[in-house]
Amino acid sequence: MTKTRKTLLIAFLALSFILVGIGSYAKLEHWGNMVCCGFVFSGLIFATAALVIAMWRPKVK
């Protein structure tokens, strides 16, 4: 895995954990339901992007 892919993977995973954590905190503090769901959904999208980056294999010629 290249250094760029590793960096993207770590950045996307960190961002997803942060967004899901903020969404959970927002739920505990009784923020708007759409705000909580938006943070969690965005975090799940970034986690899925990290999974795609980790699983992607470049074409070998």
PyMOL commands that set and color helices and strands:
alter all, ss='L'
color gray80, all
select helices_A, chain A and resi 3-28+33-55
alter helices_A, ss='H'
color red, helices_A
deselect
rebuild
show_as cartoon
